[in-house]
Amino acid sequence: MEEDAPAADQGFDLEAYIANYTGHARLDRLLFVAERSAGKPLELEALRMAHDDLKKSDCLHRYPEVVQRIDGRLGPSYALDR
């Protein structure tokens, strides 16, 4: 059974929703929401949160993937740090 992403309407609070998750599960959930919300504002909100979480963590192996998915749409602060 495939799991649905949360509704991308204006009443959806991603911050509150994602507060239920920590660590790798939080990152996986943010990327899932972003994937299921492609082309919608919720996609960039989820990718921004994933990026910010990764920057604060020691687990950077997924950082390039997130930056690639952002694809410059959030400005230079969300470009790949080398």
Order of alpha helices (4+ residues) and beta strands (2+ residues): alpha-alpha-alpha-alpha
